[in-house]
Amino acid sequence: EAYCTHHQVASFVWASTRSIVPSDLLGDSCNWRALRSNISKFVGLRRYESFSLSQCTHGLETSRYSFLSKVRLSDCFCCKVANGVGNCKFAKKGIKISNDVKITLQNHIFQNWIYWFFSSIAVPIISSCFYVTERQSKRHHVFYYPKTVWRKIVDNAINCLKEQNYRLLDHASFTYIISKRNFGFSRVRFLPKQKCVRILANTKVPSKIPLHRNNNRKRRFVFLKSINSSLKELHAILRRIKHEHPQALGSSVFGYDDAYRKLYQFLPKVKEGSPMMPKVYIVVGDVSKA
């Protein structure tokens, strides 16, 4: 439970940006409240949710940014912009070109500034100070761990792994294993639980293996295919056996769809054979320290 609340993270981001960005670029007090509210909404996003530019600029008024009123347009620049926006109605009519182009330019500068504010200031502050992840119990929520705290959590998890069934490979052992196969290793990450962390291995991504540097040259990398891609042929053979000789695999299933098909065939038989529903026992097995 060592994570920060969304309110704490949003307050930290806002305090950091106020110490970095000149106050004129943040607008007046009304825009401050709206911008801080938008930062809070951005921090509170759930997994896979997006945050559009219109949400970033919600409640902000360009008239309250003093630097936008100082924008000046030369006649040459007016012509260039007017040619670029020739499809709009004021360019076709030729009425108030300079004023309308100035408003268009101010809105364009304002939107680019707010986009840059979120993408190049707010997001880097979060990524440099927090480790952002989900949790085992709430997979669609986002939690923010201070990196100093997360480093301690990871170190404790690695020490537990070393005490149980993992060990650090030396370069000779590592090179020997790589030379005997054409695929790499899985990528491990830690998923927080209530009192500890769960280790997740990603076998879908290829491995990036660093090579030793010679004569002060830049380090080179070798990419090896993922574990899943190296098992495609074997998986295809098992599915073929399952399709042609289903009895050979017994009750084995290849996912939730197969489990549903087994259960779907079982329930009608039970209901037709007995007026009362018999007791059903479901056994869940797990390999210890896997």
Buried (B, 14 or more C-beta within 10 A) or exposed (E): EEBBEBEEBBBBBBEBBEEEEEEEBBBBEEBBEBBBBBBBBBBBBEEEEEEEEEBBBEEBEBEBBEBBEEEEBEEEEBEEBBEEBEEEEBBEEEEEBEEBBBBBBBEEBBBEBBEEBBEEBBEEBBEEBBBBBBBEEEEEEBBBBBEEBBEEBBEEBBEBBEEEEEEEEEEEEEEEEBEEEEBBBBBEEBEBEEEEBEBEEEBEBBBEBEEEEEEEEEEEEEEBBBBBBBEEEEEEEBEEEBEEEEEEEEEEBEEEEEEEEEEEEEEEEEEEEEEEEEEEEEEEEEEEEE
